[in-house]
Structure formats: C-alpha cells, structure tokens
Amino acid sequence: MLAKRKMKSKKLVEEIGITGANLSILKNGKAKGIRFDTLEKICKALDCKPGDIIDYVD
C-alpha cells in the first residue's frame, strides 16, 4: 500500500507516530500482533481498509 500511495516509510512513521523499527517489523510480517489504534492510524494514513494490508497465514 505504501508503494500504491507513493508514500515513503519515513513519512508514514511520522504520520502515525511509531518507530521505523516497529514499522519494519510490521512490513516484514514479523509482528506477533498489532494494536487496533496503530492499525487505524495506518489505514487512515494510507486511505485503506485493514484487509488491504493484513493477510491471514495459517
């Protein structure tokens, strides 16, 4: 979604107020969970829905 919205990771980090390291963990699929408020901020910044950026892997 970042590429689709032509947004750099640095700008997203500034907009949503998390660290670059935490964004990297989220982007690489290494996160064990995500707070709903963080997810909401990401979706607002990228103008998307949670299903656009999260995928379920069994």
C-alpha positions, 0 to 999 in steps of 0.5 A, a space after each residue: 500500500 505504501 508503494 500504491 500511495 507513493 508514500 515513503 516509510 519515513 513519512 508514514 512513521 511520522 504520520 502515525 507516530 511509531 518507530 521505523 523499527 516497529 514499522 519494519 517489523 510490521 512490513 516484514 510480517 514479523 509482528 506477533 500482533 498489532 494494536 487496533 489504534 496503530 492499525 487505524 492510524 495506518 489505514 487512515 494514513 494510507 486511505 485503506 481498509 485493514 484487509 488491504 494490508 493484513 493477510 491471514 497465514 495459517 
